[in-house]
Amino acid sequence: MRTTESRIAGALSVWGRLRRDVVFLISLAKMIVYYWIVGGRIRKAYRRCQARGEIYWVDEEPAETERRLR
């Protein structure tokens, strides 16, 4: 079973575990903000196409940036 815990997690101090959890929380927050922004852009583009009577193809959106995929 996959988990976010590693074998050395039990050996970490309280501060080490707290730091790990804060870093994980920050990465989750960054992901939420990123998808919120991208979702807004997609919704805006969709509304523009809908107003013109065009079809909006989601797969024609630019792919995620190389920096984001790292």
C-alpha positions in Angstrom: 0.0 0.0 0.0 1.3 3.4 -0.9 1.6 6.0 1.9 3.1 9.4 2.5 5.0 8.0 5.5 8.5 6.7 5.1 10.4 4.2 7.2 12.3 7.0 9.0 9.1 8.9 9.9 9.1 7.3 13.4 12.7 8.5 13.9 11.8 12.1 13.2 11.6 14.5 16.0 8.4 16.4 16.7 9.8 19.5 14.9 10.9 17.3 12.0 7.4 15.9 11.6 5.9 19.3 12.0 8.2 20.8 9.3 7.3 17.9 7.0 3.6 18.4 7.5 3.9 22.2 7.0 5.8 21.6 3.7 3.1 19.1 2.6 0.4 21.6 3.5 2.1 24.4 1.5 2.4 22.1 -1.5 -1.3 21.3 -1.3 -2.2 24.9 -1.0 -0.1 25.8 -4.0 -1.8 23.0 -6.0 -5.3 24.3 -5.0 -4.4 27.9 -6.0 -2.9 26.7 -9.3 -6.0 24.7 -10.3 -8.3 27.6 -9.2 -6.5 30.0 -11.4 -6.3 27.6 -14.4 -10.0 26.7 -13.9 -10.9 30.4 -14.0 -9.0 30.9 -17.3 -10.8 27.9 -18.8 -14.2 29.0 -17.7 -13.6 32.5 -19.0 -12.4 31.2 -22.4 -15.4 28.8 -22.5 -17.9 31.7 -21.8 -16.3 33.7 -24.6 -16.6 30.9 -27.1 -20.2 30.2 -25.9 -21.2 33.8 -26.5 -19.8 33.6 -30.0 -21.6 30.3 -30.7 -18.3 28.4 -31.1 -17.2 25.1 -29.7 -14.6 25.2 -27.0 -12.1 22.3 -27.1 -10.4 21.9 -23.7 -7.7 19.7 -25.2 -6.4 22.6 -27.3 -5.4 24.5 -24.2 -1.7 24.8 -23.7 -0.2 22.0 -21.7 1.1 22.6 -18.2 4.4 24.3 -18.1 7.6 22.4 -17.7 8.2 24.1 -14.3 4.8 23.0 -13.0 5.4 19.4 -14.0 8.6 19.2 -11.8 
